[in-house]
Amino acid sequence: MQVTPEIKFHGVERSEWVGNYIVERLRRLERYADGVTSCKVTLAQEQASQTKGNRYSVMVEAHIPPNHDLAVKKQKVVHEMRTQLPALINLAFGALEKQLKKTAQLRRADVKTHDGEPHGLVEKLSPDGYGFIRTFDNREVYFHRNSVLHGDFERLSVGTEVRFSPEEGDEGLQASSVQIVAKPGVRSESAANR
């Protein structure tokens, strides 16, 4: 993999050591996926809290041909940039590694494509950029607009069927790589078979 990541800094001081660390973490992904064609990493300082300190987020987006777009976002309060920011970057890349392993399994046909991924219906949407999915086994799963693939958050409405990759977040189950399967009122084959 010879991809140079596109790194964006929003409210975070641009530094060479952060860039080098991200490149190193991207190189480690080679053992999980062959053929990453693009990688974007966004480091941002979120709304600051006077009592808790500054909250930072790391968003990692990667594309694997033919049509796999993966995205992860992790947030954390960071007091000491030099020691704690690498830990946050590790969290984001660790979550991406899990998705890449799953994608590699799908490519090797170790897991049934799409049928192995959880499905559900969008149950709630917030104008603040997040929502909840109600799975077909009746679990509620949080998702953020940055987890919706292809920038399709604006296309979502209550009742839209989606598939997603579940992962354990700070406050319970959350969805990453959310993808639209069917618009409201249209049931996909997998939903009809449940």
HUJOJO-V510030 format. One record per helix or strand of 3 or more residues. SS is the DSSP state (alpha for helix, beta for strand). FROM is the first residue (numbers start at 1). TO is the last residue. Records with the same first field share a line. If there is no record, write none. Layout:
SS = FROM-TO + FROM-TO
This chain:
beta = 6-10 + 36-45 + 53-64 + 68-78 + 118-126 + 130-135 + 140-144 + 161-169 + 172-182
alpha = 16-31 + 81-107 + 145-147 + 149-155 + 189-192
